Amino acid sequence: MRARGLVTSSAWNSPHLLPINSGVGHDGVLELIFQATPPSTPSPLEAFMPIEAMLPIAEGHPYKAIRVRSGSNAITLKTLPGYAEIKPPENDCSKCLGKYFLAKGATPPAGVAKTDIVREEDLPYALRIIRPTDGIANYTLDPNRLTLVLSDDGRIADAAWD
C-alpha cells in the first residue's frame, strides 16, 4: 500500500501508515492513518510539499477495501489492486501576505481587485485569525492550522503554519 499526501512545509518528516484496526472488520476495510512527524516550531508559508509512505500488505490478504485517513480528510480505495485520488486544495496560501482577508459572508473592500483578496472559504484548513486587537489565550502548536495575523486595514501582515 502506497499513500501520498501534502504537508504544509518541508519540515515534516518520517511519513508512515499506521493500521488502526486489528484483524478484519465486518466490512472488510483495512483502516489506516497517514501520519508524519510535524515541525517543532511554526513554519513559514510555502507551497504544499508532497510526502509518501508505504505499508507492505501480504498477497492474499483478506481486505475488500483500504481507507487512509489524514489530518484533514480520508480516501477509500474500493477496488484492489487500484488507485484513488482526492483533488488537492487550490490555495496553499503561500502568496497570501499583503492581501486582504475576507471572512465568510463579508463584503469585499471597495476598489480591491479579486486577485488581492484571500477568501476564508477558499482556505480548506483549520484557521486562526488574529486581528490587531485580539489577545491569544492558551496558545498551542498545531502544524495543521494556518494562523493569519491581520493588519489594521484587514491585510494579511504575517502568517505561519503553527
N, C-alpha and C positions, 0 to 999 in steps of 0.2 A: 504494500500500500504506500503510495507516494502522495503527499499533500503539499500544496504550495499556498502561500498566503502573503499578505502585505503587512509590514510593520511601519511604524512612524519614524524610525531612524535607523542608521547603520549600527547604533549602539546595542540593539537587540542581538542575542546570540544563543547558541545551544538549542535550536528548534528540535522538538521531538513530539511524537504521537503517544498518548497515554490511553490505554484501554480503560473504560470506566465500568464495564460490566464483566462479571465473571461467568464464563460459560456462555451459552447461547440463550438469549431471552426468548420469550414466547413468540416474538415477531421475527426472530432470526437476524436481527440487525446487530452488527458489531458497532458499539458506541465508542468513539474516540474523542479525546480532547487534543487540540493542536496547541501546544504550549511552547514558550521560549523564555529565556531569562531576560527580564526587562532592564533598561538602563537604570543605574542607581541615582542619577541626577536628571533634572529636566533636560530635554533635548530641543535644540533649535528647530525651526521649521525647515523641512527639506522634502523633496519628493518621497513618496512611499517607497520602501525598499522591499523587494521580494525575498522570501525565505522559503525553505523547503525541508521537509522531514520525511523519513521513510520508516515503515514498520513491516518487517517480514511477516507474511501470513503463509502458513503451510499449504501446499497443494492439497486439494480435497477437503478444505475447511468446510464447516457446516453453515456458514453465513449466507443469507439471501441478499443482504444489502450491507452497506457500510455508511455510517453517519459520522461526519467530522464536525466538531464544534470548536469555534474560536472565541475570542473575547467579544466579538461583535455579531457573529452570525453562525449559521450551520448549513451544511450541504449534505444531501444523501445521494449516494451512488446506488441505484436500484438494479442495475444490470452488471453482473460480474462475469468476466472482466469488463471494464468500461472506463468511461471518463465523464466527469461532471465539472461544471464551472459556474461561478457566480460573477456577475458583472462587477468590476471594482468601482469604488467611489470615483466620481468625476473630479471632485475638488479636494486635493490634499492640503490646501491652504498654504502651500509653500510660497505663494505670491500674494499673501493677504496683507502684509504690512503696508500701512499708509492708505488702505482702502476703508470705506465706510462700512460699518457693521449694521445690518438691518435685521432686527429681531422679527420673529414670526408675527405676521399681521400688521407690522409697522409700515408706514408710508415712506417711500424713498425721499431723501432730501431733494429739494427743487434744484434743477440745473446740474445734477450729478449724473454722469454717464453710467449706463448699466455695467460697464467694464470696471468701474471704480467702486462697485458695491459688492459686498460679500453677504449673501442672504443666509440666515440661520438654517433655513430648511435645506440648503444646498450642502451643509456640513453634516454628514451622516454619522457622527460620533458624539460621545459624551462631551459636553462643553461646560466650561466655567467662564463666565463673563465677569470681568472686574471693571467696574465703572470708576471714574475718578473719586467718587465719594464713598465707595464700598470698602468695608473692612474685610479681613479674611480670618474667620474663626475656624479652628480645628483643621488647619492645613494638613492634607495628606497627599502623598505622592501617588499618582495614578498615571502610568505611562500610556494608557489608552484614552486619556482625557486631554482635550485641547483647551488650553487656557488662553483667552484673549484679553489683553489689557487695553481698554479704550481710553482715548484722549477726551478732553473737554468737548471737542466738536464731533465725537462719535466715530472717529477713525481708529483703526487698529494700530496702536502705538507699539505694542510688543505682543509676542505670542510664543508659546512653547508647549511641547507635549510633556506633561508633568505627571 
